[in-house]
Amino acid sequence: MAWVRGLLTALAVSLTFGAAHAATVTIEDRGTLYRVGTVTGTFADLEDRLRAQVFYDSFTVAQRFVREVNSQLGFPHVNPFIGDDGPYFVYDILSSGDPRAWTWTDVSTTIGQVTSLDRDEVLTFAVAFAPVPLPAGVLLLMSGGAGLVLLRRKRGVA
C-alpha cells in the first residue's frame, strides 16, 4: 500500500503546481466561473479575440468584471498625469474604429471609463477564459480511485 500513498502524494503535488496560473484572477459572474488574465498587443492585432469576450458589447458586464478584478492584475499602463490604469476591458468600438473600455485606476482606486484607445498602440487588455474547467488532475485522481475500488472488489470476489 506504500505505492498507493506515493501515487496519491505525486498526484497532490502535480495538482498543486499544475493548477497555478501566472497573472490570472478567478471571478464569478452570474453563476459562471471565469479565469481572467491579460494579453498585450495592439487592438488591431487582437480585435477578433477581444470581440469574443463575454463582456464585449455589454457596458454593464464589463463594469462588473472590472469591479471584481479591480487591481489584482496590476497597473500595466503608467500615466504620470492621471494615474496608472489596469488592463482594459474592451466593451465597444467607436465609428472611428477605436475601442472603448473600462479599467481600474490607482488614483481613485475605482473603475474608470476610457472613451477611446488608439487601435495601433501596444496595450494590455483583459481576457476571460470561461468556464473554469475541472482540473484534469482531479479527474485523473477520481478515475484512479475508481480503478482501485474495482481492483479491490475483483480480488475480494476471486
Secondary structure as GFF3:
##gff-version 3
##sequence-region A 1 158
A	DSSP	alpha_helix	2	18	.	.	.	ID=ss1
A	DSSP	beta_strand	25	29	.	.	.	ID=ss2
A	DSSP	beta_strand	32	42	.	.	.	ID=ss3
A	DSSP	alpha_helix	43	51	.	.	.	ID=ss4
A	DSSP	alpha_helix	59	69	.	.	.	ID=ss5
A	DSSP	three_ten_helix	70	73	.	.	.	ID=ss6
A	DSSP	beta_strand	89	93	.	.	.	ID=ss7
A	DSSP	beta_strand	99	105	.	.	.	ID=ss8
A	DSSP	beta_strand	110	114	.	.	.	ID=ss9
A	DSSP	beta_strand	122	129	.	.	.	ID=ss10
A	DSSP	alpha_helix	136	157	.	.	.	ID=ss11
###
